[in-house]
Amino acid sequence: MTQNKRVINLSKNIMLADRVEVADTSFKRLKGLLGRRALEPGQGLIITPCNSIHTFFMRFPIDVVFLDKDYKVVAMAHSLPPARLFGSLLKAKQVIELPTGILKNTKTELKDSIKIE
């Protein structure tokens, strides 16, 4: 059984998601969010290790946060639509995929510190 994680923006002292799955195997990273109809508020996916993503064959847009080894935000995408590539960032070590609007609503920005627990 997969244990869910919580993702908190420490810089803003606000939770981004409290039911976040971790894709840390080749199969889980390959599958990602494929086959899902949506991400509900509070849900998300951490892909690790990862420095780029795609949204091909997805059915919905997502917010995306790229973190470096110190859990600092090094890149973001708001409402990344299906059929897109994003990333290839040398600094990025993992990616968090979230429902659209979370980054804007929480005012998450570059260099914010993120905690995963």
N, C-alpha and C positions, 0 to 999 in steps of 0.2 A: 504494500500500500504506500502511495506517495504521501509524504508529509508536506502540508502546505506551509509556505513561508509568508512572512509579512514584510512589506517594503515601505520604509519610512524615509521621507526627505528630512534629514536632520537639520539642514540649513533653514528650512521653513517650519520645522516642528509639526509636520502633517503626514498622515498616512496616505500613501499612494494606492496600496492594495493590501488586503489581509487574507486573501485566498489565492496565493501565487504558487503555481507548480514549477518544478525545476526540470529542465531538459538538459541532462548532463551525460547522456550516452549518445552514441552515434545515431541510434534509431530515434530516440526522443527529439534530438536536434533536427533530424531530417523531417520528422512528422510535424513538429511545431504546433501551430494552430490549425493545420489542415483538417478539414472535415467538420469544423465547428461552424455554427451559424452566427455566433456573436461572442463577445466577452461581456459579461455582466459587470456592473460596478462592484469593485472589490476584488475582481479576478485579474489574473495576469499570468505571464509565463517568463521565467528567467532562462535564458539560453547561455550555457557556459561550457567550455570556452567559446567565445564568438566575437567576431569583429565586423560582420556584415550579415545582412538578412535579405530575404526577398518575400514578396507577398503574392507570388504567382499562385493561382488556384485557390486563393482565399476569397471569402464571400463578403468581407467587411473591412473597412479601414481600421487602423490601430494607431495609437501613440507609441513611440519607441524612444527608449533611453539607452544610450551607450555609456558604460562605466569603465574607468581605467582600473588599474590594480589597487588603487586606494579608495575605490568606490566613489570617485568624483565623476560628475556628468561631463563627458567630453563631446557628446553630440546628441541631438534629439531630432525627432520628426513628429510633427503634429498631423494627425489624421492621414497617415500614409495609406493611400488607396491600394486596392488589389492590383496585381501585375506590375509591381515596381521592384527595383533593386535599391538598396541603401547600405552604405557602409564602406568596407575595406579600409577601416581606420586602424592604423598600427597601434595606437594607444589603447584602443578598446579591448577589454578582456571578457566582457559579458554584456548581454543585452536584456532589457526588460521590455516586454510587450504588454501594453495596457489598453483599456478601452479608450476610445476617442474622447477627448475633452479633459482627461485627467491632468495632463501637463498644464494646460491653460488654467483649469480651475484651481490647481494647487500652486500656481505661479512658479513651477519648477523651471530652472534655468541652468545654463552652462556653469560649471564649477560647483554646483550644489553638492553637498555630501549626502550620500544615500546609505541607509543601513538595511541589511537583510537579516531577518531573524526568524 
